[in-house]
Each structure stands twice: as C-alpha cells, then as structure tokens.
Amino acid sequence: MENSKTAKQEEFVVTARKWRPLRFDFVVGQEHITHTLQNALKTNRMHHAFLFSGPRGVGKTTTARILARALNCMNLKDFEPCNECSNCTSILDGNSYDVIEIDGASNNSVDDIRLLRENSKYPPVKGKYKLYIIDEVHMLSTSAFNALLKTLEEPPPHLLFVFATTESHKVPATIISRCQRFDFRRMEIDSIVKQLRYISEQEAISIDDESLITIAKKGDGSMRDSQSIFDQVIAFCGKNVVYSEMAESLHLIDEEFFFRISKAVQEKNIQDMFKISQMVMSKGYDLVETLQGLLEHFRNLLTVKVTNSTEMIESSKAILERYQNTAAKFTQADLIRILNLISQAEQQLKYSPQPRIKFEITLVNLANTASVMNISELVAEIKSIRQNGIKIPIAQNPINQYINSHIEDNSIIAKEESVEYESKVDLSNDLELNTSEIKKIKELNKSNWNSFLDEFTTLYPELKFISNSNTKFDKNKVIITIEEDFLLSNARSRADLIHSEALQFFEYKFAIVFDEAPKKVVKIINNNNLIQKASSYSPRTTKELNTGAMHPVEKSIVELFGAEELID
C-alpha cells in the first residue's frame, strides 16, 4: 500500500500541465486580455459571451478556466481566484456542475447544442454563474451554430459562454457579433525563455541560455509547444542541458553551421560549399528547413548591417557578437541579393525533381556571385578622391586595372573604332514573282506597312518592338533592322507567323528579313605614350576642374569609353 502511494506521488506530469497558470497574473504574454477581464470583474460589467481566438498553446483555455474560477470564487481577492475554496477546487478537479467544458470537434452536432441549451436553463448548483467553455468552436456545424443563436442572444442572467478557437474566420459573423472578442498573441521569444528559465530553476534543472532560446524559437510562439520540447530535451539530456547535446536530441542545425556558410560566401570558397552539402545529406537534415534557417541567418546579418545593432536578434551574447563581426564583412546590397537568391531557391526546391542538386547549386551560386557596391557609395568615394586631390596608387589606377585585366602586354591598349558594316543577310531577289506581284511590291510603302503593323501588333503586343525598328524596302523585301540581340532572336523565331499575317493582309507575297544593326568593334593598337601617362596619372584638383583643363588620361577615357565629365 505504501509503495503504491509513493508511486502515485512520483507520477510524472508534463510541464504544460504541471505549470499551467492558476491566476490572471501568471498568464504569460496576454496582459491586454487578463487586465481587461479583471477590470470587468471589478466594475461588475461582465459580458455573457466571450470569443477567445489565437494560435495554439498561448493560453485561451487556461484563461477561460481562470475566469470561471474568478466568477464563482468564494474568497475572491484582488480579483484573482483563491484556488482553495470548494468552488475553485471542484473546477480545478474538473468535477464542477457549474463549469462545463465541451470539445467542439467531437460535440458538433445540432443535437449536442440542443442538449446544451436545455441544460443551460437550470441555475448553477453552488456558484454564482453557470459557464460553458466550448473549445475549437469553429468545428460546430452550421445547424449547431443556428441552434445556439437564440440562447446566445438572450441568455438567462446566470449563464456565460466562452468560445475558444484557432480559426476565428470559420466562426459565423452572427456568432461573433454576439460576443466580446479577445485576440491572443503569439508569445515573444523573451517571454517564453523567461518562463522556461523559471521552470528550470524550480525543477533544479541546469540549462544554458542558448538552449532556452532555441527551444523557444522551435516552439514558434506557443508556450505549450515550447514546454513539450523542453520535456523532450530533459528526457534526452537529463538535469544538465548543454546546447550541443540538445541540438543532437532535436536534430537541429546549429548556428556554427550557418556561420560556416556565410564565411564560405565571403571567401568565395566553392569547395567548402560542396563539403557543406555533403554534410547536410549525410546527417539527414531537411533541405527546405536548412534553407529556411539560412534565410533567417542572413536576415539577422542584414538587420545588424542596417541598424548597427543586435537588439532585433534573439540569441545568446556570444552569437550576437559573431553576428556583429560577420555583418561588417558584407555590404547591404550583398545581403539583400543573397536573401533574394535563397528565397527563390527555397520555393524552387519544394518542386524540384532533384532537390540535392538544386541545393548544391544554390550554395555554389552564393559563393560564386560577385560582390556589388551601392552606386551612391561609389560616386561619393570618387568625389572625395577628386576633391581632395588624392593620388591613386598605380595598382589601383582604373586605367591600369583595365589594361592589366584585358591585355597581357602593357605596350598596347584597347581603343574603340568604327568599322565598315557588312550585313550577314542575303538581300538578293530570291522569290519567284509574277508581273502582278512585282508591281504590287513596288507600291508597298511606309504608310500601308505601318497599317499592317498596327493591326498585327494589336493581336501580338509582345512584338510591338518591330514597329519601332528601322525599316527599309528593297525590291521584293522588307528589311527590318533590330539592335537588341534578344529582340532580334525573338523576331526571327516568329518569322513564319509574321509572313503568314502579312500575306493575309496584303494578299501577295514578299520577303520579310530581320537584320542585325551595325556593331562597333574594339581594335588593339600600340600606345606606349598613353601607358606612361596612365602610370603617372594624378586626379585633378577642384581648381584644375574649374579651369576646364583635362588631363591626357581623362581625355583617353573619354575617347575610349565615350565618357562625359560631370562637374558640380
């Protein structure tokens, strides 16, 4: 007998049940609701129906039970239930005749609601109010909601309802309009961590901050989910929890993994990216979840870069310091581009027939993408150099960089020259035409050709660019010159369609030729003198700029790139 009593005392109770709040001031993160309910008790302005909506595990049912005890408590103090009187203990034990909890998912028929309506007529047995708590009320059928309407609109003075739901949009508007609605919030990371730390201290469990923060993140704003994960971690690690063991128990990717990726991106280490991909596959991590974690990692870096602060990141002090140091190695433009690349890859990975290859390509692209610089920063830097008359070292001189990167022999330089253009399209008469057709083609002119294009591009607006292209008429051909290679390729791919429509419009045949525009080429010429000038180049001072003097190297830049000088 003694052994069974001891076993009963040591029976395990899950954390979510053991540490369920018993008072309004113990409810975490929902002060906007608990204070309102206490004020209603204080002023005796208690509504007859409440709708508690919000995510799972944030305190909806718990708050409803506290309200039920507060309404019927025999020793109410500071508008909090005493949890010791007979009314409170019977509600806590679940055997009160005055507080009835109903699961809306399994008692959702019209007959169930009719029974509820009949029973609600009877006054409370011991307390002041009879209260019905209907959980997941959105699961009630339409007929059940309709059966509830009359009672909900004109309830007896002793009757109160509390409806709890995670999907308030499924509750009919006729029900919502008869209730006071309270929206429960997703819990903040800090609030969950604070509560878990308190529970750990009371249970004599040693756990580090990084583990608590990770558990709270994994709980996704739900206290109950976080407490369930907490129980799982304790079961694996025992009374002494360290982050490395906790990550293994939950099969988590730790922060070190993501910092390794950001380091590989910064160093453009493609080889390490393949090693990282192999590690992800060998450990069985979910690829989509990995990209989601990586997205959050670079989001944190962008936050630090933009705000110059780590206040918006939930993590341990050591990790926050690493974010501060790593963010300094990236530009804001780089981080935005990386986030866009990861976000696109996350969506594509879900539907990819070869997710591993897509994942590897994403990592390689991250490491292989060139760094970018904000144009405003570049302009500001150039202005600063020119206004201060700072001499640019030879190795950093843009002229020398261009020469060294494009030409092996520094005795020559590239210079753009126009060359005579020869069309690659055969413009000879290759159609066999009769005398009537030849006469009609001679009458073809810009006016009736434009009439055809107006009608044609109305049907095919994606080919509107043909109307704006250079067109000339040559014997039995219409020659359309298009500058952009992409548009030229597009037009040629639709050539059969254009010929067919033109034949129907003009009712005689002629050739339509799409030709590429003349190009300029770059010739390599010897220019030792220019190289010597580039080597001794020093930017002009403001005084020199104002006099209009132009340095030989600047003149060469104008000739080489067609540049124009802008002076403030």
C-alpha positions as CSV (number, residue, x, y, z in Angstrom):
1,M,0.0,0.0,0.0
2,E,2.8,2.3,0.9
3,N,4.6,1.5,-2.4
4,S,1.6,2.4,-4.5
5,K,1.2,5.7,-2.6
6,T,4.9,6.5,-3.3
7,A,4.5,5.6,-6.9
8,K,1.4,7.9,-7.2
9,Q,3.3,10.8,-5.7
10,E,6.2,10.4,-8.1
11,E,3.9,10.1,-11.2
12,F,5.2,12.3,-13.9
13,V,3.1,15.3,-15.0
14,V,4.1,17.0,-18.2
15,T,5.4,20.6,-17.8
16,A,2.5,22.2,-19.7
17,R,0.0,20.7,-17.2
18,K,2.2,21.0,-14.1
19,W,2.9,24.7,-14.7
20,R,-0.4,25.8,-16.1
21,P,-1.2,29.3,-14.7
22,L,-3.8,29.4,-11.9
23,R,-4.1,33.2,-11.7
24,F,-4.5,36.0,-14.2
25,D,-1.1,37.5,-13.3
26,F,0.6,34.2,-14.1
27,V,-0.7,34.1,-17.7
28,V,2.4,35.0,-19.8
29,G,2.2,37.5,-22.7
30,Q,-1.5,38.2,-22.7
31,E,-1.7,41.1,-20.3
32,H,-4.0,43.1,-22.6
33,I,-6.7,40.4,-22.0
34,T,-6.2,39.5,-18.4
35,H,-6.3,43.1,-17.3
36,T,-9.5,43.7,-19.2
37,L,-11.2,40.7,-17.6
38,Q,-10.1,41.8,-14.2
39,N,-11.4,45.3,-14.8
40,A,-14.8,43.7,-15.9
41,L,-14.9,41.8,-12.6
42,K,-14.0,44.9,-10.7
43,T,-16.8,47.0,-12.2
44,N,-19.3,44.2,-12.4
45,R,-19.6,44.6,-16.2
46,M,-19.2,41.0,-17.3
47,H,-20.4,40.2,-20.8
48,H,-22.4,37.0,-21.3
49,A,-20.3,35.6,-24.2
50,F,-16.6,35.8,-25.0
51,L,-14.7,34.6,-28.1
52,F,-11.0,33.8,-27.4
53,S,-9.1,33.4,-30.7
54,G,-5.4,33.0,-31.4
55,P,-2.7,30.4,-32.1
56,R,-2.4,27.1,-30.3
57,G,-0.9,26.9,-26.9
58,V,-1.0,30.6,-26.0
59,G,-3.4,30.4,-23.0
60,K,-7.0,30.6,-24.4
61,T,-8.4,27.6,-22.4
62,T,-6.3,28.4,-19.4
63,T,-7.6,32.0,-19.3
64,A,-11.2,30.7,-19.6
65,R,-10.7,28.4,-16.6
66,I,-9.2,31.2,-14.5
67,L,-12.2,33.4,-15.4
68,A,-14.6,30.6,-14.5
69,R,-13.0,30.2,-11.0
70,A,-12.9,34.0,-10.5
71,L,-16.6,34.3,-11.3
72,N,-17.5,31.6,-8.7
73,C,-14.7,32.0,-6.2
74,M,-16.0,32.3,-2.6
75,N,-12.8,34.2,-1.4
76,L,-12.0,36.5,-4.4
77,K,-9.0,38.7,-3.6
78,D,-7.6,41.4,-5.8
79,F,-10.0,39.9,-8.5
80,E,-7.9,36.7,-8.6
81,P,-9.4,33.2,-7.7
82,C,-8.1,31.8,-4.4
83,N,-7.9,28.3,-5.8
84,E,-8.6,26.9,-2.3
85,C,-12.3,27.2,-1.8
86,S,-14.7,24.4,-2.7
87,N,-15.9,26.1,-5.9
88,C,-12.3,26.7,-7.1
89,T,-11.1,23.2,-6.2
90,S,-14.1,21.5,-7.9
91,I,-13.4,23.4,-11.1
92,L,-9.7,22.6,-10.9
93,D,-10.5,18.9,-10.4
94,G,-12.9,19.0,-13.4
95,N,-16.0,17.8,-11.5
96,S,-17.9,21.1,-11.1
97,Y,-21.5,21.1,-12.1
98,D,-21.4,24.8,-12.8
99,V,-18.4,24.9,-15.3
100,I,-18.8,22.6,-18.3
101,E,-16.1,22.2,-20.9
102,I,-17.1,20.9,-24.3
103,D,-14.9,19.8,-27.2
104,G,-16.4,21.4,-30.3
105,A,-14.7,19.0,-32.6
106,S,-16.5,15.9,-31.2
107,N,-19.7,17.5,-29.9
108,N,-20.5,19.5,-33.0
109,S,-24.0,18.3,-34.0
110,V,-27.2,20.2,-33.6
111,D,-28.4,17.6,-31.1
112,D,-25.4,18.3,-28.8
113,I,-26.2,22.0,-28.9
114,R,-29.9,21.4,-28.2
115,L,-29.0,19.4,-25.1
116,L,-26.7,22.2,-24.0
117,R,-29.5,24.7,-24.5
118,E,-31.9,22.6,-22.4
119,N,-29.4,22.2,-19.5
120,S,-28.4,25.9,-19.6
121,K,-31.9,26.8,-18.3
122,Y,-31.1,25.4,-14.9
123,P,-29.4,27.7,-12.4
124,P,-25.9,27.0,-11.0
125,V,-25.6,24.4,-8.2
126,K,-23.1,26.2,-5.9
127,G,-21.6,29.2,-7.7
128,K,-23.0,32.4,-9.0
129,Y,-22.7,31.6,-12.7
130,K,-23.0,28.6,-14.9
131,L,-20.3,28.8,-17.6
132,Y,-19.9,26.8,-20.8
133,I,-16.4,26.6,-22.3
134,I,-16.5,25.3,-25.9
135,D,-13.1,24.6,-27.3
136,E,-12.5,24.6,-31.1
137,V,-15.9,26.2,-31.5
138,H,-15.3,26.7,-35.3
139,M,-15.8,22.9,-35.7
140,L,-19.5,23.2,-34.9
141,S,-21.9,22.5,-37.8
142,T,-24.0,25.3,-39.3
143,S,-27.1,23.8,-37.8
144,A,-25.4,23.7,-34.4
145,F,-24.5,27.4,-34.7
146,N,-28.0,28.3,-35.7
147,A,-29.4,26.3,-32.7
148,L,-27.1,28.3,-30.4
149,L,-28.1,31.7,-31.7
150,K,-31.3,32.3,-29.6
151,T,-29.7,31.3,-26.3
152,L,-26.6,33.3,-27.1
153,E,-28.7,36.4,-27.9
154,E,-31.0,36.3,-24.8
155,P,-29.3,34.1,-22.2
156,P,-30.6,33.8,-18.6
157,P,-28.7,36.1,-16.1
158,H,-26.8,33.1,-14.6
159,L,-25.3,31.9,-18.0
160,L,-22.0,32.7,-19.6
161,F,-20.2,31.3,-22.7
162,V,-16.5,31.2,-23.5
163,F,-15.7,30.1,-27.1
164,A,-12.1,29.2,-27.9
165,T,-10.8,28.8,-31.4
166,T,-7.6,28.8,-33.5
167,E,-9.6,29.7,-36.7
168,S,-11.9,32.6,-35.9
169,H,-12.6,33.2,-39.6
170,K,-14.6,30.0,-39.6
171,V,-17.0,31.2,-36.9
172,P,-20.2,32.8,-38.4
173,A,-20.5,36.5,-38.2
174,T,-23.8,36.1,-36.4
175,I,-22.0,34.4,-33.5
176,I,-19.1,36.8,-33.4
177,S,-21.4,39.8,-33.3
178,R,-22.9,38.5,-30.0
179,C,-19.5,38.0,-28.3
180,Q,-16.8,40.1,-26.9
181,R,-13.7,39.1,-28.9
182,F,-10.2,38.8,-27.5
183,D,-7.3,38.0,-29.8
184,F,-4.5,36.2,-28.1
185,R,-1.0,37.0,-29.4
186,R,1.8,34.7,-30.4
187,M,4.2,34.7,-27.5
188,E,7.5,36.5,-27.8
189,I,10.8,34.6,-27.6
190,D,11.8,36.6,-24.5
191,S,8.6,35.7,-22.6
192,I,8.9,32.0,-23.4
193,V,12.6,32.0,-22.3
194,K,11.8,33.8,-19.1
195,Q,9.1,31.2,-18.2
196,L,11.2,28.2,-19.1
197,R,14.1,29.6,-17.1
198,Y,11.8,29.9,-14.1
199,I,10.5,26.4,-14.5
200,S,14.1,25.1,-14.8
201,E,15.1,26.8,-11.5
202,Q,12.1,25.4,-9.7
203,E,12.8,21.9,-11.1
204,A,16.6,22.2,-10.3
205,I,17.5,21.8,-14.0
206,S,20.7,23.4,-15.3
207,I,20.2,24.7,-18.9
208,D,22.2,27.3,-20.8
209,D,20.6,30.4,-22.4
210,E,21.4,29.3,-26.0
211,S,19.3,26.1,-25.4
212,L,16.4,28.0,-23.9
213,I,16.4,30.4,-26.9
214,T,16.5,27.5,-29.4
215,I,13.6,25.8,-27.6
216,A,11.6,29.0,-27.6
217,K,12.2,29.5,-31.4
218,K,11.3,25.9,-32.1
219,G,8.0,26.5,-30.2
220,D,7.0,29.1,-32.8
221,G,5.2,31.4,-30.4
222,S,3.4,28.7,-28.5
223,M,4.1,28.2,-24.8
224,R,2.6,24.7,-24.7
225,D,4.7,23.6,-27.7
226,S,7.8,25.1,-26.1
227,Q,7.1,23.2,-22.9
228,S,6.6,20.0,-24.8
229,I,10.0,20.4,-26.5
230,F,11.5,21.3,-23.1
231,D,10.3,17.9,-21.7
232,Q,11.8,16.1,-24.7
233,V,15.2,17.8,-24.2
234,I,15.2,16.9,-20.5
235,A,14.3,13.3,-21.3
236,F,17.4,13.1,-23.6
237,C,19.9,15.3,-21.6
238,G,18.8,14.8,-18.0
239,K,19.1,17.5,-15.4
240,N,22.2,19.2,-17.0
241,V,21.4,20.5,-20.5
242,V,24.1,21.9,-22.8
243,Y,23.4,23.2,-26.3
244,S,25.4,20.6,-28.3
245,E,23.5,17.7,-26.7
246,M,20.2,19.5,-27.1
247,A,20.8,20.2,-30.8
248,E,21.5,16.5,-31.3
249,S,18.3,15.4,-29.5
250,L,16.2,17.7,-31.6
251,H,18.2,17.0,-34.8
252,L,18.8,20.8,-35.2
253,I,21.3,22.6,-37.4
254,D,23.4,24.8,-35.0
255,E,24.4,28.4,-35.6
256,E,28.0,27.3,-36.3
257,F,26.8,25.6,-39.5
258,F,25.3,28.8,-40.8
259,F,28.3,30.9,-39.9
260,R,30.4,28.4,-41.8
261,I,28.2,29.1,-44.9
262,S,28.5,32.8,-44.5
263,K,32.2,32.5,-44.2
264,A,32.4,30.4,-47.4
265,V,30.2,33.1,-49.2
266,Q,32.5,35.9,-48.0
267,E,35.7,34.0,-49.1
268,K,34.0,32.6,-52.3
269,N,35.0,29.1,-51.2
270,I,33.1,26.9,-53.6
271,Q,34.9,23.7,-52.5
272,D,33.7,24.2,-48.9
273,M,30.2,24.6,-50.2
274,F,30.3,21.1,-51.6
275,K,31.6,19.7,-48.3
276,I,28.7,21.5,-46.5
277,S,26.2,20.0,-48.9
278,Q,27.6,16.5,-48.3
279,M,27.4,17.0,-44.5
280,V,23.7,18.1,-44.8
281,M,22.9,15.0,-46.8
282,S,24.9,12.6,-44.5
283,K,23.2,13.9,-41.4
284,G,19.7,13.7,-42.9
285,Y,18.8,17.4,-42.5
286,D,15.7,18.5,-44.3
287,L,16.9,20.7,-47.2
288,V,14.0,23.1,-47.1
289,E,14.4,23.7,-43.4
290,T,18.1,24.2,-43.9
291,L,17.4,27.0,-46.4
292,Q,14.8,28.5,-44.1
293,G,17.4,28.5,-41.3
294,L,20.0,30.1,-43.7
295,L,17.4,32.7,-44.7
296,E,17.0,33.7,-41.1
297,H,20.7,33.7,-40.6
298,F,21.3,36.2,-43.4
299,R,18.2,38.2,-42.3
300,N,20.0,38.6,-39.0
301,L,23.1,39.8,-40.7
302,L,21.1,42.3,-42.7
303,T,19.4,43.5,-39.5
304,V,22.7,44.2,-37.9
305,K,24.1,45.9,-41.0
306,V,21.1,48.2,-41.4
307,T,20.5,49.0,-37.7
308,N,24.1,48.7,-36.5
309,S,22.6,46.8,-33.5
310,T,21.8,43.3,-32.4
311,E,18.6,44.2,-30.5
312,M,16.3,42.6,-33.1
313,I,18.0,39.2,-32.9
314,E,17.1,36.5,-30.3
315,S,20.2,34.7,-29.4
316,S,23.0,34.3,-26.8
317,K,25.5,37.1,-26.2
318,A,28.3,35.0,-27.9
319,I,26.3,34.5,-31.1
320,L,25.2,38.2,-31.1
321,E,28.9,39.2,-31.1
322,R,29.6,36.9,-34.0
323,Y,26.7,38.4,-36.0
324,Q,28.2,41.9,-35.3
325,N,31.6,40.8,-36.6
326,T,30.3,38.9,-39.6
327,A,27.9,41.6,-40.8
328,A,30.9,44.0,-41.1
329,K,32.3,41.8,-43.9
330,F,29.2,42.2,-46.2
331,T,27.6,45.2,-47.9
332,Q,23.9,45.8,-47.5
333,A,23.4,45.2,-51.3
334,D,25.2,41.9,-51.0
335,L,23.0,40.7,-48.2
336,I,19.8,41.7,-50.0
337,R,20.9,39.9,-53.1
338,I,21.8,36.8,-51.1
339,L,18.4,36.8,-49.3
340,N,16.6,37.0,-52.7
341,L,18.7,34.1,-54.0
342,I,17.9,31.9,-51.0
343,S,14.2,32.8,-51.0
344,Q,13.9,31.9,-54.7
345,A,15.8,28.6,-54.1
346,E,13.5,27.7,-51.2
347,Q,10.4,27.9,-53.4
348,Q,12.0,26.0,-56.3
349,L,13.4,23.3,-54.0
350,K,9.9,22.2,-53.0
351,Y,9.1,21.2,-56.5
352,S,12.5,20.1,-57.8
353,P,12.8,16.5,-59.0
354,Q,16.5,16.6,-57.8
355,P,16.5,18.6,-54.6
356,R,20.1,17.8,-53.7
357,I,21.5,19.2,-56.9
358,K,19.3,22.3,-56.6
359,F,20.5,22.7,-53.0
360,E,24.2,22.4,-54.1
361,I,23.7,24.8,-57.0
362,T,22.2,27.4,-54.6
363,L,25.3,27.1,-52.3
364,V,27.7,27.4,-55.2
365,N,25.8,30.4,-56.5
366,L,26.1,32.1,-53.1
367,A,29.8,31.6,-53.1
368,N,30.3,32.4,-56.8
369,T,28.3,35.7,-57.0
370,A,30.5,38.8,-57.3
371,S,30.2,41.4,-54.6
372,V,28.4,44.6,-55.6
373,M,28.7,48.2,-54.4
374,N,26.0,50.7,-54.0
375,I,26.3,53.3,-56.8
376,S,25.8,56.2,-54.4
377,E,28.7,55.0,-52.3
378,L,30.9,54.6,-55.4
379,V,30.1,58.2,-56.6
380,A,30.7,59.6,-53.1
381,E,34.1,57.9,-53.0
382,I,35.1,59.2,-56.4
383,K,34.0,62.7,-55.5
384,S,36.0,62.5,-52.3
385,I,39.2,61.4,-54.1
386,R,38.9,64.1,-56.8
387,Q,38.0,67.0,-54.4
388,N,40.9,66.1,-52.1
389,G,43.4,65.7,-54.9
390,I,44.4,62.2,-53.6
391,K,46.8,60.4,-55.8
392,I,45.6,56.8,-56.7
393,P,48.3,54.2,-56.4
394,I,49.4,52.6,-59.7
395,A,48.0,49.2,-58.8
396,Q,44.6,50.7,-58.0
397,N,44.5,53.1,-61.0
398,P,41.4,52.2,-63.1
399,I,43.2,52.7,-66.4
400,N,46.0,50.2,-65.3
401,Q,43.4,47.8,-63.9
402,Y,41.6,47.8,-67.3
403,I,44.9,47.3,-69.1
404,N,46.1,44.5,-66.8
405,S,42.8,42.6,-66.9
406,H,42.3,42.7,-70.6
407,I,45.8,42.9,-72.2
408,E,48.8,40.8,-71.3
409,D,51.3,43.1,-73.0
410,N,51.3,46.6,-71.3
411,S,52.7,48.2,-74.5
412,I,49.2,48.0,-76.2
413,I,45.8,49.4,-75.3
414,A,42.3,48.8,-76.5
415,K,40.6,51.6,-78.5
416,E,37.1,51.5,-79.9
417,E,36.9,52.2,-83.6
418,S,34.1,52.1,-86.1
419,V,34.4,49.6,-88.9
420,E,32.6,49.3,-92.2
421,Y,29.5,47.1,-91.6
422,E,28.5,44.3,-93.9
423,S,25.1,42.6,-93.5
424,K,25.1,38.9,-92.9
425,V,21.7,38.6,-94.5
426,D,21.3,37.7,-98.2
427,L,19.5,40.6,-99.7
428,S,19.3,39.2,-103.3
429,N,16.0,38.6,-105.0
430,D,15.2,35.0,-104.1
431,L,11.4,35.0,-104.7
432,E,9.9,33.9,-107.9
433,L,7.3,36.5,-108.6
434,N,4.9,37.2,-111.4
435,T,4.5,40.6,-113.0
436,S,1.4,41.5,-110.9
437,E,3.2,40.7,-107.7
438,I,6.2,42.8,-108.7
439,K,4.0,45.7,-109.4
440,K,2.3,45.5,-106.0
441,I,5.6,45.3,-104.2
442,K,6.7,48.5,-105.9
443,E,3.7,50.1,-104.5
444,L,4.5,48.9,-100.9
445,N,5.4,51.9,-98.8
446,K,5.8,53.1,-95.2
447,S,2.1,54.0,-94.9
448,N,0.5,50.7,-95.7
449,W,3.3,48.8,-94.0
450,N,2.5,50.7,-90.8
451,S,-1.2,50.0,-91.2
452,F,-0.3,46.3,-91.3
453,L,1.9,46.7,-88.1
454,D,-0.9,48.5,-86.2
455,E,-3.3,45.6,-86.9
456,F,-0.6,42.9,-86.3
457,T,0.8,44.2,-83.0
458,T,-2.7,44.6,-81.6
459,L,-3.0,40.9,-81.9
460,Y,0.6,40.2,-80.8
461,P,1.6,43.0,-78.5
462,E,4.8,41.2,-77.5
463,L,6.1,42.0,-81.0
464,K,5.4,45.8,-80.7
465,F,9.1,46.5,-80.9
466,I,9.0,45.7,-84.7
467,S,7.0,49.0,-85.2
468,N,9.9,51.0,-83.6
469,S,12.7,49.3,-85.6
470,N,14.4,50.7,-88.6
471,T,12.7,49.5,-91.8
472,K,13.5,49.9,-95.4
473,F,12.0,48.5,-98.6
474,D,14.3,46.8,-101.2
475,K,12.8,45.3,-104.3
476,N,10.9,42.2,-103.1
477,K,12.0,42.5,-99.4
478,V,11.1,44.4,-96.3
479,I,14.3,44.7,-94.3
480,I,13.8,45.3,-90.6
481,T,17.0,46.2,-88.6
482,I,16.9,45.3,-84.9
483,E,19.7,46.4,-82.5
484,E,19.0,44.2,-79.4
485,D,20.1,40.6,-79.9
486,F,17.3,39.3,-77.7
487,L,14.6,41.1,-79.7
488,L,16.2,40.1,-83.0
489,S,16.2,36.4,-81.9
490,N,12.5,36.8,-80.8
491,A,11.5,38.3,-84.2
492,R,13.3,35.6,-86.2
493,S,11.6,32.8,-84.1
494,R,8.2,34.3,-85.0
495,A,9.1,34.9,-88.7
496,D,6.6,32.3,-90.0
497,L,3.8,33.9,-88.1
498,I,4.7,37.4,-89.4
499,H,4.9,36.1,-93.0
500,S,1.5,34.4,-92.7
501,E,-0.2,37.5,-91.3
502,A,1.4,39.8,-93.9
503,L,0.2,37.5,-96.7
504,Q,-3.3,37.7,-95.5
505,F,-3.2,41.5,-95.1
506,F,-1.5,42.3,-98.4
507,E,-2.8,39.3,-100.4
508,Y,0.5,38.9,-102.2
509,K,3.9,37.5,-101.2
510,F,7.1,39.3,-100.4
511,A,10.1,38.5,-98.1
512,I,10.5,40.0,-94.6
513,V,14.1,40.0,-93.5
514,F,15.3,40.6,-89.9
515,D,18.8,42.1,-89.9
516,E,21.1,42.9,-87.1
517,A,22.3,46.5,-86.5
518,P,25.9,47.6,-87.3
519,K,28.2,47.0,-84.4
520,K,31.4,48.8,-83.3
521,V,34.5,46.7,-82.7
522,V,37.5,47.3,-80.4
523,K,40.9,47.2,-82.1
524,I,44.2,46.7,-80.3
525,I,46.7,49.4,-81.1
526,N,50.2,50.3,-79.8
527,N,50.3,53.3,-77.5
528,N,53.3,53.3,-75.2
529,N,52.8,57.0,-74.6
530,L,49.3,56.5,-73.1
531,I,50.6,53.8,-70.8
532,Q,53.2,56.2,-69.4
533,K,50.6,58.9,-68.9
534,A,48.4,56.4,-67.1
535,S,51.2,55.3,-64.8
536,S,51.8,58.9,-63.7
537,Y,48.2,59.9,-63.5
538,S,47.0,62.1,-60.6
539,P,43.4,63.3,-60.4
540,R,42.8,66.9,-60.9
541,T,42.1,69.3,-58.0
542,T,38.9,71.4,-57.8
543,K,40.9,74.3,-59.1
544,E,42.0,72.5,-62.2
545,L,38.4,71.3,-62.7
546,N,37.1,74.8,-62.6
547,T,39.7,76.0,-65.2
548,G,38.4,73.3,-67.6
549,A,41.8,71.7,-68.0
550,M,41.6,68.0,-69.0
551,H,44.4,65.5,-68.1
552,P,45.6,63.3,-71.0
553,V,44.4,60.2,-69.2
554,E,40.9,61.7,-68.7
555,K,40.9,62.6,-72.4
556,S,41.8,59.0,-73.2
557,I,38.9,57.7,-71.0
558,V,36.5,60.0,-73.0
559,E,37.9,58.6,-76.2
560,L,38.0,55.0,-75.0
561,F,34.5,54.8,-73.3
562,G,32.6,57.7,-74.7
563,A,32.5,59.2,-71.2
564,E,31.3,62.7,-70.2
565,E,32.7,64.7,-67.4
566,L,30.1,65.9,-64.7
567,I,31.3,68.8,-62.6
568,D,29.2,70.0,-59.6
